[in-house]
Amino acid sequence: MLRGSMKQKPFAAVISAWRNKLKLSRPKAAELLGMSPRTLQEWEQGRSEPRGFAKIAILEKLGHRA
């Protein structure tokens, strides 16, 4: 959770919703975000996520408030 708010979605849900909303394949979404499809898969499945400023930068790129 970001900033301790229980109302915000987990990172995995945010990134999956973004990709599904835009109807992007995982490889295309990963390309747009500048990462490997495997990393994106790990994030979407909740096994890992970016930290600190990297997380904030990704959320801003997705149009989601950090």
Secondary structure as UniProt FT lines:
FT   TURN            3..4
FT   TURN            6..7
FT   HELIX           11..21
FT   TURN            22..23
FT   HELIX           26..33
FT   HELIX           37..44
FT   TURN            45..46
FT   HELIX           52..61
FT   TURN            62..63
//
